[in-house]
Amino acid sequence: MRTLPLAILGFILGFSARTNAAELPLVVDIWPGKPAGDDADKIGEEKFFELMVKGKPHFVDGKPTKWLTNVTKPTLTIYRPAKEKDTGTAVLIAPGGGYHNLGWDVEGTEIAEWLNRIGITGIILKYRCPRRPGDEKGVPPAGPLKDAQRAISLVRSKAKEWGIDPKRIGMVGFSAGGHLVGSTCTNFEKHSYAPIDDVDKISCRPDFGIMCYSGYFKVNDGLSPTVKTPADAPPLFFVHASDDAISDAEHSVTFYLALKRAKIDTELHIYASGGHGFGVRPGSPCFGWTATCTDWMKQRGFLGTTPKK
């Protein structure tokens, strides 16, 4: 367990005060040393900042948003639900930010709060960002997929210790984080890096994936090569708004149709309005997606019918 920077500790303390958690969440390094395939020599110190757009704070549902950047030490931050609610299901949370930053509150801690309320362990995936100097512009970088694959295997390796069902480990992601979910859920035949230890012998296939206002799925008129349609892909759930000016809803539609043609269990919800970056804040016209998604998970057996004792 690592010593937390004061900025992260402040966010965690604020989260804990709003939940039933009696203790601070566990924070675990994803990699035993330097992240596989990373060149972070010119990345600055990890820091939080308030997102500004055209010189003004960016508000979602009347509240500002906090972002994290300069991640060189990917981690997992584990938020457990109350014992009487715990279903044994865990979901890794991939915040968005164009693979440049991570939306730490609106697409991170607030998502963990929602998951805890429905009996799910929420695990924030702090993956490497921003893009590295060698990354191709406009194309998803390779590093975050390595972080996500390693994270799934790591959580599965700790399932018994953390009270998690190893067959009910899913992912939820937002914007670029949604692409990361789609990529992880369809690129699991082998890790995208050379094995390091016994953790990498464990499957990196998520058991389900939830993607919100994602990008990078459509290239020209077809499906991006960064995602696939393997026959054994897990169930996948999409949420998007038609008026999204940042990531067109056609990204989700294109991937959904490809999965549907491949006869993969998939479900798509497109709202008339809601824009981009709404997360789970209640003022959005898309707010109902959380209840719909909860029902979707229940129908597929990922939540169970009664909480664990």
Summary of the structure (lengths in Angstrom):
residues: 309
radius of gyration: 17.8
end to end distance: 27.3
largest distance: 50.6
contacts: 1063
relative contact order: 0.13
helix: 27%
strand: 22%
